[in-house]
């Protein structure tokens, strides 16, 4: 029959001959991914965005677009304190919008003001990853201003050690495994969102 929608099959439905993703549920509030550079916040965020049918936001990308400067250029010209101030303002603006997946810079969670804001308005998930995995992902990157040192691996290790106690304050955590695919890691996050009431089941009509 023309215009008839077939039953759900494998998370998709067919309408007018086209396959359209069926959202896995409805978000009660935004989801914020925190963790070190290289933990996979952006990649996992994009996967969650596609699965849930909600926008993906990245605070670093928003800062770059609004300032027309790279993160490295902002650090060089104005310093890290200036960047952190703008970061907090951007996060506040993004949280004021409809529920989304928000990826934050690795240092955003370190600010007590940011932590309070994020915990009050969103569901926070820490993507925990160990040093070997993080280093394997960032060692060839050139856009990480905090790693522009004589020994970037040692700097990364110091950052991980210093930041882990703050990350551990997050209410939920997924420990990222090197053998996991992006989708597998995203599924672990979805399990948490279902269990803590952030992801509400929807019924098909």
Secondary structure, DSSP 4 states (H G I P E B T S, - for coil): -TTPPPPPBTTEEEETTEEEEPPS-EESSEEEEE--TTS-HHHHHHHHHHHHT--EEEHHHHHHHHHTS-HHHHHHHH-HHHHHHHHHHHHHHHHTSSS-EEE--TTGGGSHHHHHHHHHHEEEEEEE--HHHHHHHHTT-S--GGG-STTHHHHHHHHHHHHHHHHTTSSEEEE--TT--HHHHHHHHHHHHHHTTSEE-----
